[in-house]
Amino acid sequence: MAFLVVRQLTATVQCVLMMTEGLVRMQMVKYATSLSRESIADIECKATKRLEALYPTQKELALAGSPSSHHRPSLSEF
């Protein structure tokens, strides 16, 4: 499992990357944990609203891998 903080300009998203059969290989998790700060990455996922916000002052989103997605929204679109 890898914990990542992804940022675009001033917006940040906390991510958890887990090995998932048929979706995420262990090699990808190991690669993600080897990334240095300020690495550039192209991440494709699906954003959905959380059912219950952990901190009411922050906008909460749940991100799920979406390899077939054609639209890649920027973090600023949320």
PDB file of N, CA, C and O in Angstrom, chain B, residues numbered from 101:
ATOM      1  N   MET B 101       0.849  -1.164   0.000  1.00  0.00           N
ATOM      2  CA  MET B 101       0.000   0.000   0.000  1.00  0.00           C
ATOM      3  C   MET B 101       0.901   1.235   0.000  1.00  0.00           C
ATOM      4  O   MET B 101       1.926   1.275   0.681  1.00  0.00           O
ATOM      5  N   ALA B 102       0.496   2.239  -0.777  1.00  0.00           N
ATOM      6  CA  ALA B 102       1.245   3.497  -0.842  1.00  0.00           C
ATOM      7  C   ALA B 102       0.300   4.649  -0.542  1.00  0.00           C
ATOM      8  O   ALA B 102      -0.844   4.662  -0.997  1.00  0.00           O
ATOM      9  N   PHE B 103       0.786   5.613   0.226  1.00  0.00           N
ATOM     10  CA  PHE B 103       0.025   6.816   0.543  1.00  0.00           C
ATOM     11  C   PHE B 103       0.693   7.973  -0.181  1.00  0.00           C
ATOM     12  O   PHE B 103       1.887   8.209  -0.002  1.00  0.00           O
ATOM     13  N   LEU B 104      -0.068   8.699  -1.001  1.00  0.00           N
ATOM     14  CA  LEU B 104       0.477   9.791  -1.800  1.00  0.00           C
ATOM     15  C   LEU B 104      -0.315  11.065  -1.563  1.00  0.00           C
ATOM     16  O   LEU B 104      -1.520  11.021  -1.318  1.00  0.00           O
ATOM     17  N   VAL B 105       0.358  12.183  -1.636  1.00  0.00           N
ATOM     18  CA  VAL B 105      -0.307  13.483  -1.639  1.00  0.00           C
ATOM     19  C   VAL B 105      -0.035  14.084  -3.011  1.00  0.00           C
ATOM     20  O   VAL B 105       1.113  14.357  -3.364  1.00  0.00           O
ATOM     21  N   VAL B 106      -1.092  14.285  -3.775  1.00  0.00           N
ATOM     22  CA  VAL B 106      -0.991  14.790  -5.142  1.00  0.00           C
ATOM     23  C   VAL B 106      -1.428  16.247  -5.128  1.00  0.00           C
ATOM     24  O   VAL B 106      -2.420  16.600  -4.490  1.00  0.00           O
ATOM     25  N   ARG B 107      -0.684  17.091  -5.837  1.00  0.00           N
ATOM     26  CA  ARG B 107      -1.033  18.507  -5.835  1.00  0.00           C
ATOM     27  C   ARG B 107      -0.975  19.064  -7.242  1.00  0.00           C
ATOM     28  O   ARG B 107      -0.167  18.640  -8.068  1.00  0.00           O
ATOM     29  N   GLN B 108      -1.857  20.032  -7.497  1.00  0.00           N
ATOM     30  CA  GLN B 108      -1.827  20.831  -8.719  1.00  0.00           C
ATOM     31  C   GLN B 108      -2.044  22.271  -8.279  1.00  0.00           C
ATOM     32  O   GLN B 108      -3.115  22.628  -7.786  1.00  0.00           O
ATOM     33  N   LEU B 109      -1.024  23.088  -8.461  1.00  0.00           N
ATOM     34  CA  LEU B 109      -1.038  24.470  -7.983  1.00  0.00           C
ATOM     35  C   LEU B 109      -1.315  24.486  -6.482  1.00  0.00           C
ATOM     36  O   LEU B 109      -0.456  24.062  -5.708  1.00  0.00           O
ATOM     37  N   THR B 110      -2.479  24.957  -6.041  1.00  0.00           N
ATOM     38  CA  THR B 110      -2.752  25.031  -4.603  1.00  0.00           C
ATOM     39  C   THR B 110      -3.705  23.947  -4.113  1.00  0.00           C
ATOM     40  O   THR B 110      -3.960  23.861  -2.912  1.00  0.00           O
ATOM     41  N   ALA B 111      -4.237  23.117  -5.006  1.00  0.00           N
ATOM     42  CA  ALA B 111      -5.170  22.049  -4.611  1.00  0.00           C
ATOM     43  C   ALA B 111      -4.394  20.762  -4.345  1.00  0.00           C
ATOM     44  O   ALA B 111      -3.484  20.413  -5.097  1.00  0.00           O
ATOM     45  N   THR B 112      -4.759  20.056  -3.269  1.00  0.00           N
ATOM     46  CA  THR B 112      -4.119  18.779  -2.954  1.00  0.00           C
ATOM     47  C   THR B 112      -5.170  17.698  -2.756  1.00  0.00           C
ATOM     48  O   THR B 112      -6.297  17.967  -2.340  1.00  0.00           O
ATOM     49  N   VAL B 113      -4.772  16.466  -3.066  1.00  0.00           N
ATOM     50  CA  VAL B 113      -5.621  15.291  -2.860  1.00  0.00           C
ATOM     51  C   VAL B 113      -4.753  14.224  -2.218  1.00  0.00           C
ATOM     52  O   VAL B 113      -3.634  13.976  -2.667  1.00  0.00           O
ATOM     53  N   GLN B 114      -5.262  13.592  -1.171  1.00  0.00           N
ATOM     54  CA  GLN B 114      -4.567  12.475  -0.541  1.00  0.00           C
ATOM     55  C   GLN B 114      -5.050  11.192  -1.207  1.00  0.00           C
ATOM     56  O   GLN B 114      -6.252  10.990  -1.379  1.00  0.00           O
ATOM     57  N   CYS B 115      -4.109  10.324  -1.583  1.00  0.00           N
ATOM     58  CA  CYS B 115      -4.442   9.093  -2.309  1.00  0.00           C
ATOM     59  C   CYS B 115      -3.850   7.880  -1.605  1.00  0.00           C
ATOM     60  O   CYS B 115      -2.795   7.961  -0.975  1.00  0.00           O
ATOM     61  N   VAL B 116      -4.536   6.771  -1.721  1.00  0.00           N
ATOM     62  CA  VAL B 116      -4.026   5.485  -1.261  1.00  0.00           C
ATOM     63  C   VAL B 116      -3.993   4.567  -2.473  1.00  0.00           C
ATOM     64  O   VAL B 116      -5.006   4.392  -3.150  1.00  0.00           O
ATOM     65  N   LEU B 117      -2.837   3.983  -2.749  1.00  0.00           N
ATOM     66  CA  LEU B 117      -2.667   3.062  -3.865  1.00  0.00           C
ATOM     67  C   LEU B 117      -2.472   1.674  -3.282  1.00  0.00           C
ATOM     68  O   LEU B 117      -1.537   1.440  -2.517  1.00  0.00           O
ATOM     69  N   MET B 118      -3.357   0.750  -3.646  1.00  0.00           N
ATOM     70  CA  MET B 118      -3.297  -0.609  -3.111  1.00  0.00           C
ATOM     71  C   MET B 118      -3.222  -1.612  -4.246  1.00  0.00           C
ATOM     72  O   MET B 118      -3.798  -1.395  -5.313  1.00  0.00           O
ATOM     73  N   MET B 119      -2.512  -2.711  -4.019  1.00  0.00           N
ATOM     74  CA  MET B 119      -2.496  -3.782  -4.995  1.00  0.00           C
ATOM     75  C   MET B 119      -3.913  -4.328  -5.119  1.00  0.00           C
ATOM     76  O   MET B 119      -4.538  -4.682  -4.119  1.00  0.00           O
ATOM     77  N   THR B 120      -4.418  -4.393  -6.348  1.00  0.00           N
ATOM     78  CA  THR B 120      -5.761  -4.892  -6.608  1.00  0.00           C
ATOM     79  C   THR B 120      -5.685  -5.833  -7.798  1.00  0.00           C
ATOM     80  O   THR B 120      -5.236  -5.435  -8.873  1.00  0.00           O
ATOM     81  N   GLU B 121      -6.110  -7.058  -7.625  1.00  0.00           N
ATOM     82  CA  GLU B 121      -6.051  -8.071  -8.669  1.00  0.00           C
ATOM     83  C   GLU B 121      -6.666  -7.560  -9.967  1.00  0.00           C
ATOM     84  O   GLU B 121      -7.818  -7.126  -9.987  1.00  0.00           O
ATOM     85  N   GLY B 122      -5.892  -7.614 -11.048  1.00  0.00           N
ATOM     86  CA  GLY B 122      -6.382  -7.200 -12.354  1.00  0.00           C
ATOM     87  C   GLY B 122      -6.391  -5.699 -12.593  1.00  0.00           C
ATOM     88  O   GLY B 122      -6.735  -5.252 -13.687  1.00  0.00           O
ATOM     89  N   LEU B 123      -6.018  -4.911 -11.584  1.00  0.00           N
ATOM     90  CA  LEU B 123      -6.046  -3.453 -11.742  1.00  0.00           C
ATOM     91  C   LEU B 123      -4.709  -2.803 -11.410  1.00  0.00           C
ATOM     92  O   LEU B 123      -4.165  -2.057 -12.224  1.00  0.00           O
ATOM     93  N   VAL B 124      -4.178  -3.078 -10.231  1.00  0.00           N
ATOM     94  CA  VAL B 124      -2.921  -2.463  -9.781  1.00  0.00           C
ATOM     95  C   VAL B 124      -1.964  -3.566  -9.346  1.00  0.00           C
ATOM     96  O   VAL B 124      -2.268  -4.346  -8.443  1.00  0.00           O
ATOM     97  N   ARG B 125      -0.807  -3.624  -9.999  1.00  0.00           N
ATOM     98  CA  ARG B 125       0.199  -4.633  -9.654  1.00  0.00           C
ATOM     99  C   ARG B 125       1.078  -4.150  -8.502  1.00  0.00           C
ATOM    100  O   ARG B 125       1.192  -2.951  -8.250  1.00  0.00           O
ATOM    101  N   MET B 126       1.688  -5.094  -7.817  1.00  0.00           N
ATOM    102  CA  MET B 126       2.586  -4.768  -6.711  1.00  0.00           C
ATOM    103  C   MET B 126       3.756  -3.914  -7.196  1.00  0.00           C
ATOM    104  O   MET B 126       4.242  -3.060  -6.456  1.00  0.00           O
ATOM    105  N   GLN B 127       4.219  -4.136  -8.445  1.00  0.00           N
ATOM    106  CA  GLN B 127       5.312  -3.333  -8.990  1.00  0.00           C
ATOM    107  C   GLN B 127       4.930  -1.852  -9.041  1.00  0.00           C
ATOM    108  O   GLN B 127       5.779  -0.990  -8.814  1.00  0.00           O
ATOM    109  N   MET B 128       3.656  -1.544  -9.339  1.00  0.00           N
ATOM    110  CA  MET B 128       3.211  -0.153  -9.395  1.00  0.00           C
ATOM    111  C   MET B 128       3.214   0.463  -8.000  1.00  0.00           C
ATOM    112  O   MET B 128       3.593   1.622  -7.829  1.00  0.00           O
ATOM    113  N   VAL B 129       2.792  -0.312  -7.003  1.00  0.00           N
ATOM    114  CA  VAL B 129       2.802   0.182  -5.625  1.00  0.00           C
ATOM    115  C   VAL B 129       4.246   0.466  -5.198  1.00  0.00           C
ATOM    116  O   VAL B 129       4.518   1.505  -4.595  1.00  0.00           O
ATOM    117  N   LYS B 130       5.171  -0.448  -5.506  1.00  0.00           N
ATOM    118  CA  LYS B 130       6.582  -0.249  -5.161  1.00  0.00           C
ATOM    119  C   LYS B 130       7.144   0.970  -5.887  1.00  0.00           C
ATOM    120  O   LYS B 130       7.899   1.747  -5.303  1.00  0.00           O
ATOM    121  N   TYR B 131       6.781   1.141  -7.159  1.00  0.00           N
ATOM    122  CA  TYR B 131       7.244   2.299  -7.921  1.00  0.00           C
ATOM    123  C   TYR B 131       6.732   3.596  -7.286  1.00  0.00           C
ATOM    124  O   TYR B 131       7.484   4.560  -7.140  1.00  0.00           O
ATOM    125  N   ALA B 132       5.458   3.611  -6.913  1.00  0.00           N
ATOM    126  CA  ALA B 132       4.865   4.815  -6.313  1.00  0.00           C
ATOM    127  C   ALA B 132       5.568   5.180  -5.009  1.00  0.00           C
ATOM    128  O   ALA B 132       5.755   6.361  -4.717  1.00  0.00           O
ATOM    129  N   THR B 133       5.958   4.181  -4.224  1.00  0.00           N
ATOM    130  CA  THR B 133       6.638   4.474  -2.958  1.00  0.00           C
ATOM    131  C   THR B 133       8.065   4.967  -3.178  1.00  0.00           C
ATOM    132  O   THR B 133       8.661   5.549  -2.272  1.00  0.00           O
ATOM    133  N   SER B 134       8.622   4.742  -4.372  1.00  0.00           N
ATOM    134  CA  SER B 134       9.989   5.196  -4.651  1.00  0.00           C
ATOM    135  C   SER B 134      10.036   6.609  -5.233  1.00  0.00           C
ATOM    136  O   SER B 134      11.125   7.158  -5.402  1.00  0.00           O
ATOM    137  N   LEU B 135       8.891   7.210  -5.543  1.00  0.00           N
ATOM    138  CA  LEU B 135       8.863   8.555  -6.123  1.00  0.00           C
ATOM    139  C   LEU B 135       9.369   9.587  -5.122  1.00  0.00           C
ATOM    140  O   LEU B 135       9.074   9.515  -3.929  1.00  0.00           O
ATOM    141  N   SER B 136      10.130  10.541  -5.626  1.00  0.00           N
ATOM    142  CA  SER B 136      10.595  11.624  -4.760  1.00  0.00           C
ATOM    143  C   SER B 136       9.543  12.730  -4.719  1.00  0.00           C
ATOM    144  O   SER B 136       8.641  12.770  -5.556  1.00  0.00           O
ATOM    145  N   ARG B 137       9.666  13.626  -3.739  1.00  0.00           N
ATOM    146  CA  ARG B 137       8.752  14.777  -3.666  1.00  0.00           C
ATOM    147  C   ARG B 137       8.869  15.580  -4.947  1.00  0.00           C
ATOM    148  O   ARG B 137       9.932  15.638  -5.565  1.00  0.00           O
ATOM    149  N   GLU B 138       7.768  16.197  -5.335  1.00  0.00           N
ATOM    150  CA  GLU B 138       7.708  17.045  -6.525  1.00  0.00           C
ATOM    151  C   GLU B 138       7.909  16.267  -7.818  1.00  0.00           C
ATOM    152  O   GLU B 138       8.258  16.859  -8.840  1.00  0.00           O
ATOM    153  N   SER B 139       7.695  14.942  -7.796  1.00  0.00           N
ATOM    154  CA  SER B 139       7.726  14.167  -9.032  1.00  0.00           C
ATOM    155  C   SER B 139       6.527  14.554  -9.883  1.00  0.00           C
ATOM    156  O   SER B 139       5.475  14.918  -9.358  1.00  0.00           O
ATOM    157  N   ILE B 140       6.688  14.475 -11.190  1.00  0.00           N
ATOM    158  CA  ILE B 140       5.587  14.774 -12.103  1.00  0.00           C
ATOM    159  C   ILE B 140       4.918  13.459 -12.470  1.00  0.00           C
ATOM    160  O   ILE B 140       5.591  12.497 -12.838  1.00  0.00           O
ATOM    161  N   ALA B 141       3.590  13.417 -12.370  1.00  0.00           N
ATOM    162  CA  ALA B 141       2.849  12.191 -12.651  1.00  0.00           C
ATOM    163  C   ALA B 141       1.580  12.510 -13.424  1.00  0.00           C
ATOM    164  O   ALA B 141       0.979  13.568 -13.240  1.00  0.00           O
ATOM    165  N   ASP B 142       1.179  11.592 -14.286  1.00  0.00           N
ATOM    166  CA  ASP B 142      -0.088  11.684 -15.003  1.00  0.00           C
ATOM    167  C   ASP B 142      -0.991  10.628 -14.376  1.00  0.00           C
ATOM    168  O   ASP B 142      -0.772   9.432 -14.563  1.00  0.00           O
ATOM    169  N   ILE B 143      -1.993  11.061 -13.640  1.00  0.00           N
ATOM    170  CA  ILE B 143      -2.858  10.146 -12.904  1.00  0.00           C
ATOM    171  C   ILE B 143      -4.243  10.155 -13.524  1.00  0.00           C
ATOM    172  O   ILE B 143      -4.824  11.216 -13.754  1.00  0.00           O
ATOM    173  N   GLU B 144      -4.765   8.971 -13.793  1.00  0.00           N
ATOM    174  CA  GLU B 144      -6.106   8.844 -14.348  1.00  0.00           C
ATOM    175  C   GLU B 144      -6.984   8.145 -13.319  1.00  0.00           C
ATOM    176  O   GLU B 144      -6.662   7.047 -12.866  1.00  0.00           O
ATOM    177  N   CYS B 145      -8.083   8.774 -12.953  1.00  0.00           N
ATOM    178  CA  CYS B 145      -8.972   8.197 -11.954  1.00  0.00           C
ATOM    179  C   CYS B 145     -10.366   8.782 -12.113  1.00  0.00           C
ATOM    180  O   CYS B 145     -10.589   9.689 -12.915  1.00  0.00           O
ATOM    181  N   LYS B 146     -11.276   8.261 -11.355  1.00  0.00           N
ATOM    182  CA  LYS B 146     -12.651   8.746 -11.348  1.00  0.00           C
ATOM    183  C   LYS B 146     -12.900   9.391  -9.990  1.00  0.00           C
ATOM    184  O   LYS B 146     -12.629   8.783  -8.955  1.00  0.00           O
ATOM    185  N   ALA B 147     -13.406  10.603  -9.989  1.00  0.00           N
ATOM    186  CA  ALA B 147     -13.683  11.313  -8.736  1.00  0.00           C
ATOM    187  C   ALA B 147     -15.161  11.209  -8.405  1.00  0.00           C
ATOM    188  O   ALA B 147     -16.018  11.474  -9.248  1.00  0.00           O
ATOM    189  N   THR B 148     -15.452  10.823  -7.173  1.00  0.00           N
ATOM    190  CA  THR B 148     -16.834  10.767  -6.697  1.00  0.00           C
ATOM    191  C   THR B 148     -16.900  11.464  -5.350  1.00  0.00           C
ATOM    192  O   THR B 148     -15.923  11.479  -4.602  1.00  0.00           O
ATOM    193  N   LYS B 149     -18.038  12.034  -5.048  1.00  0.00           N
ATOM    194  CA  LYS B 149     -18.206  12.740  -3.784  1.00  0.00           C
ATOM    195  C   LYS B 149     -18.268  11.740  -2.629  1.00  0.00           C
ATOM    196  O   LYS B 149     -18.920  10.700  -2.733  1.00  0.00           O
ATOM    197  N   ARG B 150     -17.585  12.062  -1.528  1.00  0.00           N
ATOM    198  CA  ARG B 150     -17.664  11.213  -0.331  1.00  0.00           C
ATOM    199  C   ARG B 150     -19.053  11.302   0.262  1.00  0.00           C
ATOM    200  O   ARG B 150     -19.703  12.345   0.191  1.00  0.00           O
ATOM    201  N   LEU B 151     -19.503  10.211   0.843  1.00  0.00           N
ATOM    202  CA  LEU B 151     -20.820  10.202   1.478  1.00  0.00           C
ATOM    203  C   LEU B 151     -20.835  11.034   2.749  1.00  0.00           C
ATOM    204  O   LEU B 151     -21.836  11.678   3.062  1.00  0.00           O
ATOM    205  N   GLU B 152     -19.733  11.022   3.479  1.00  0.00           N
ATOM    206  CA  GLU B 152     -19.661  11.738   4.754  1.00  0.00           C
ATOM    207  C   GLU B 152     -18.312  12.446   4.848  1.00  0.00           C
ATOM    208  O   GLU B 152     -17.266  11.801   4.770  1.00  0.00           O
ATOM    209  N   ALA B 153     -18.330  13.743   5.010  1.00  0.00           N
ATOM    210  CA  ALA B 153     -17.085  14.512   5.081  1.00  0.00           C
ATOM    211  C   ALA B 153     -16.391  14.287   6.419  1.00  0.00           C
ATOM    212  O   ALA B 153     -17.035  14.283   7.468  1.00  0.00           O
ATOM    213  N   LEU B 154     -15.077  14.102   6.375  1.00  0.00           N
ATOM    214  CA  LEU B 154     -14.313  13.941   7.610  1.00  0.00           C
ATOM    215  C   LEU B 154     -14.105  15.278   8.300  1.00  0.00           C
ATOM    216  O   LEU B 154     -14.180  15.372   9.525  1.00  0.00           O
ATOM    217  N   TYR B 155     -13.847  16.295   7.520  1.00  0.00           N
ATOM    218  CA  TYR B 155     -13.654  17.648   8.037  1.00  0.00           C
ATOM    219  C   TYR B 155     -14.589  18.563   7.252  1.00  0.00           C
ATOM    220  O   TYR B 155     -14.372  18.762   6.057  1.00  0.00           O
ATOM    221  N   PRO B 156     -15.611  19.121   7.873  1.00  0.00           N
ATOM    222  CA  PRO B 156     -16.601  19.914   7.145  1.00  0.00           C
ATOM    223  C   PRO B 156     -16.028  21.126   6.422  1.00  0.00           C
ATOM    224  O   PRO B 156     -16.685  21.680   5.541  1.00  0.00           O
ATOM    225  N   THR B 157     -14.812  21.550   6.776  1.00  0.00           N
ATOM    226  CA  THR B 157     -14.233  22.727   6.124  1.00  0.00           C
ATOM    227  C   THR B 157     -13.511  22.382   4.830  1.00  0.00           C
ATOM    228  O   THR B 157     -13.096  23.279   4.096  1.00  0.00           O
ATOM    229  N   GLN B 158     -13.355  21.096   4.541  1.00  0.00           N
ATOM    230  CA  GLN B 158     -12.656  20.681   3.332  1.00  0.00           C
ATOM    231  C   GLN B 158     -13.610  19.977   2.387  1.00  0.00           C
ATOM    232  O   GLN B 158     -14.562  19.329   2.823  1.00  0.00           O
ATOM    233  N   LYS B 159     -13.356  20.105   1.090  1.00  0.00           N
ATOM    234  CA  LYS B 159     -14.141  19.388   0.091  1.00  0.00           C
ATOM    235  C   LYS B 159     -13.581  17.976   0.005  1.00  0.00           C
ATOM    236  O   LYS B 159     -12.390  17.804  -0.255  1.00  0.00           O
ATOM    237  N   GLU B 160     -14.405  16.974   0.216  1.00  0.00           N
ATOM    238  CA  GLU B 160     -13.951  15.593   0.243  1.00  0.00           C
ATOM    239  C   GLU B 160     -14.352  14.874  -1.039  1.00  0.00           C
ATOM    240  O   GLU B 160     -15.505  14.950  -1.463  1.00  0.00           O
ATOM    241  N   LEU B 161     -13.400  14.177  -1.655  1.00  0.00           N
ATOM    242  CA  LEU B 161     -13.641  13.386  -2.849  1.00  0.00           C
ATOM    243  C   LEU B 161     -13.054  12.007  -2.644  1.00  0.00           C
ATOM    244  O   LEU B 161     -12.051  11.849  -1.947  1.00  0.00           O
ATOM    245  N   ALA B 162     -13.671  11.016  -3.243  1.00  0.00           N
ATOM    246  CA  ALA B 162     -13.097   9.680  -3.280  1.00  0.00           C
ATOM    247  C   ALA B 162     -12.660   9.444  -4.716  1.00  0.00           C
ATOM    248  O   ALA B 162     -13.432   9.697  -5.640  1.00  0.00           O
ATOM    249  N   LEU B 163     -11.432   8.960  -4.925  1.00  0.00           N
ATOM    250  CA  LEU B 163     -10.907   8.735  -6.263  1.00  0.00           C
ATOM    251  C   LEU B 163     -10.767   7.248  -6.503  1.00  0.00           C
ATOM    252  O   LEU B 163     -10.229   6.520  -5.668  1.00  0.00           O
ATOM    253  N   ALA B 164     -11.250   6.803  -7.644  1.00  0.00           N
ATOM    254  CA  ALA B 164     -11.145   5.389  -8.001  1.00  0.00           C
ATOM    255  C   ALA B 164     -10.550   5.292  -9.391  1.00  0.00           C
ATOM    256  O   ALA B 164     -10.875   6.104 -10.257  1.00  0.00           O
ATOM    257  N   GLY B 165      -9.680   4.311  -9.624  1.00  0.00           N
ATOM    258  CA  GLY B 165      -9.046   4.138 -10.927  1.00  0.00           C
ATOM    259  C   GLY B 165     -10.078   4.016 -12.032  1.00  0.00           C
ATOM    260  O   GLY B 165     -11.094   3.338 -11.872  1.00  0.00           O
ATOM    261  N   SER B 166      -9.819   4.666 -13.142  1.00  0.00           N
ATOM    262  CA  SER B 166     -10.751   4.663 -14.259  1.00  0.00           C
ATOM    263  C   SER B 166      -9.976   4.631 -15.567  1.00  0.00           C
ATOM    264  O   SER B 166      -9.879   5.655 -16.244  1.00  0.00           O
ATOM    265  N   PRO B 167      -9.410   3.462 -15.946  1.00  0.00           N
ATOM    266  CA  PRO B 167      -8.567   3.403 -17.132  1.00  0.00           C
ATOM    267  C   PRO B 167      -9.301   3.716 -18.429  1.00  0.00           C
ATOM    268  O   PRO B 167      -8.657   4.086 -19.411  1.00  0.00           O
ATOM    269  N   SER B 168     -10.628   3.581 -18.470  1.00  0.00           N
ATOM    270  CA  SER B 168     -11.354   3.836 -19.711  1.00  0.00           C
ATOM    271  C   SER B 168     -11.850   5.270 -19.813  1.00  0.00           C
ATOM    272  O   SER B 168     -12.496   5.631 -20.797  1.00  0.00           O
ATOM    273  N   SER B 169     -11.563   6.082 -18.823  1.00  0.00           N
ATOM    274  CA  SER B 169     -12.035   7.464 -18.813  1.00  0.00           C
ATOM    275  C   SER B 169     -11.332   8.282 -19.888  1.00  0.00           C
ATOM    276  O   SER B 169     -10.112   8.208 -20.033  1.00  0.00           O
ATOM    277  N   HIS B 170     -12.106   9.063 -20.642  1.00  0.00           N
ATOM    278  CA  HIS B 170     -11.528   9.918 -21.675  1.00  0.00           C
ATOM    279  C   HIS B 170     -11.356  11.340 -21.177  1.00  0.00           C
ATOM    280  O   HIS B 170     -10.498  12.068 -21.677  1.00  0.00           O
ATOM    281  N   HIS B 171     -12.154  11.750 -20.202  1.00  0.00           N
ATOM    282  CA  HIS B 171     -12.070  13.107 -19.670  1.00  0.00           C
ATOM    283  C   HIS B 171     -11.156  13.099 -18.464  1.00  0.00           C
ATOM    284  O   HIS B 171     -11.383  12.343 -17.519  1.00  0.00           O
ATOM    285  N   ARG B 172     -10.138  13.919 -18.480  1.00  0.00           N
ATOM    286  CA  ARG B 172      -9.207  14.015 -17.360  1.00  0.00           C
ATOM    287  C   ARG B 172      -9.353  15.387 -16.726  1.00  0.00           C
ATOM    288  O   ARG B 172      -8.666  16.328 -17.121  1.00  0.00           O
ATOM    289  N   PRO B 173     -10.243  15.511 -15.742  1.00  0.00           N
ATOM    290  CA  PRO B 173     -10.438  16.823 -15.123  1.00  0.00           C
ATOM    291  C   PRO B 173      -9.217  17.233 -14.316  1.00  0.00           C
ATOM    292  O   PRO B 173      -8.522  16.389 -13.749  1.00  0.00           O
ATOM    293  N   SER B 174      -8.968  18.508 -14.269  1.00  0.00           N
ATOM    294  CA  SER B 174      -7.900  19.001 -13.412  1.00  0.00           C
ATOM    295  C   SER B 174      -8.463  19.150 -12.005  1.00  0.00           C
ATOM    296  O   SER B 174      -9.679  19.225 -11.828  1.00  0.00           O
ATOM    297  N   LEU B 175      -7.597  19.194 -11.013  1.00  0.00           N
ATOM    298  CA  LEU B 175      -8.062  19.325  -9.637  1.00  0.00           C
ATOM    299  C   LEU B 175      -8.848  20.607  -9.439  1.00  0.00           C
ATOM    300  O   LEU B 175      -9.718  20.676  -8.571  1.00  0.00           O
ATOM    301  N   SER B 176      -8.551  21.625 -10.238  1.00  0.00           N
ATOM    302  CA  SER B 176      -9.243  22.902 -10.078  1.00  0.00           C
ATOM    303  C   SER B 176     -10.701  22.839 -10.524  1.00  0.00           C
ATOM    304  O   SER B 176     -11.470  23.748 -10.212  1.00  0.00           O
ATOM    305  N   GLU B 177     -11.105  21.786 -11.250  1.00  0.00           N
ATOM    306  CA  GLU B 177     -12.495  21.656 -11.683  1.00  0.00           C
ATOM    307  C   GLU B 177     -13.408  21.249 -10.541  1.00  0.00           C
ATOM    308  O   GLU B 177     -14.629  21.329 -10.667  1.00  0.00           O
ATOM    309  N   PHE B 178     -12.832  20.813  -9.425  1.00  0.00           N
ATOM    310  CA  PHE B 178     -13.641  20.369  -8.302  1.00  0.00           C
ATOM    311  C   PHE B 178     -13.797  21.515  -7.388  1.00  0.00           C
ATOM    312  O   PHE B 178     -14.448  21.393  -6.350  1.00  0.00           O
TER     313      PHE B 178
END
